[in-house]
């Protein structure tokens, strides 16, 4: 266990989050998502649900606000304007972030799958809500302006 780190963030997840660079994307997928098929790097965490995993990830990973749509969910098939419980859960986690509000964007299912294939990693959860999938683009951490971090 680590102080200040949600214990659901196991070593594999922390390694992936740390290895990601600015602009890399992470998928948090529900239990029905074809994670094994699309993932470059697959991390299984079936004991977690979407809100818990998303909140834990967002507690240590900055969201990239430098470009539009840094957080993307999956549209309901044939109902692109419909908001489901998973979309609400994602937006609630985003609303809890400090600073400017990040809004959930949504894209068509197969476009989501194509984008997920390019993601740095996929965390496969046991989420049972329909459309409980989200892509998050990693931002940067400001270490104090343009100064370099001290070498130790």
N, C-alpha and C positions, 0 to 999 in steps of 0.2 A: 504494500500500500504506500501511496505517496500523499504528502500533505497538500491539500488544495486541488487534488486531481480526482475526478469522479472515478471510482473503482471499476466502472463499466468500461473505461478506456484501458483495455489491456495492453500488453507490450506490443502486440502486432498492430493495433490501431495507433498507438502513440508513435511507433516507428514510421508508419505510413504518413501520418500527419506531419511529422518532423521532416520527412524526406521530400514532401511536396514542396514545390516552388511557387512563386507568385504566378497566378493564372492557372495553375493546375486545378483540376476538378475532382471532387469526391462524390460518389453516389452512396446514399443511404437508401437501401432497398427493402421492400416488404417481402413477406414470405412467399409471394406468388411470382416475384420478379425472376426472370431467367438469368440470375447472377452468374452462375457457372459458365453460361454460354457467352456472356458479354464482357466479363471482367478480365482486364490485364492482370490485376492483382486482386484476389478475392480474400476477404476477411469474414469469417462466419461468426455471428453473434446472435444466434437464434433466440437466446434468452432475453434479448432486449426488444422493446417496442420502439416505434418511430420517435415519439416525443422525448423519451429518455435518452436515446442515442443522439438525436439532433441537439438537444440541450447540452449534453456532455461534450460533443464535438465543438459546438459553438463556444463553450467555456474556455477552449484553448486555441481555437483556430480563427483567425480574423477572416471576415468576408470581404471580398474585393469589390469596393464601391467605385473603382476607377472607370468601369465600363457598365453599360446597362445590363440588367437582368443577371445579377450574380447568384441568384437562387432560383432554381427552376423545378417545377413539379410537372406531373403528367396530367394532361387534359382527360376528361371523361370522354369515352368513345362516343362519337356522334353528338356530343353535347359540350362543346368547348367552353361555354359560358357557365356551366354548372359548377358550383363549389360544393365539395363533399367534406366529410369530417376530417379526412387526412389533410386537406388543404387548410382547414381552420387550425389544426394542430401545428402545422408548419408555420403559419403566419403568427400564431401565438408565441412560438419559440423565437421568431424573428423580432417580434414586438418587445420582447424582454431584453434584447441587446441594448447596451448603452449607445448613445449617439444618435445619428440619423436613422430614421425608420427604413428598413429594407423590405421591399414588397416582393411577394412571391409571384413570379411569372409562371406561365404554364405553356407547354408545347404538346403537340400531337404525340400519341403513344410511340409510333415507329420513329419519329424524329428524336424522341427521348431515348429510345434504345440505341439509335445511331450515335447520339452524343455520349451515352454511357459507355459505349465501346471505346471511346477515346479518353475516358476518365483515367486518372492516375490509379484509383482504387475503387472497389465496391465493397461496402459493408453490408452483408446480408443479414437482416434482422428477422425476427419471427413475427413482425407486424401483420395483423390480420385485416386491418382496414383496407378497403379497396383504394387504389391509387396512392398508397402510402410510400411513395418514392420521391426522392429529392436529389437534385444535383447542386452542389455548393462550390463556387469558385473561390479559391484561397487568395486572400489579400496579403498585405505586408504588415510587419510589426515595426513601428517607429521606435528606434533606439535612441532618439534624441536629435532630431534634425538630420543633417547630412554627416554628422560625426560617425566615425567608425567605432564599433564596439571595442572596448579594451581587450587586448590579448592577454590571457592569463596562462 
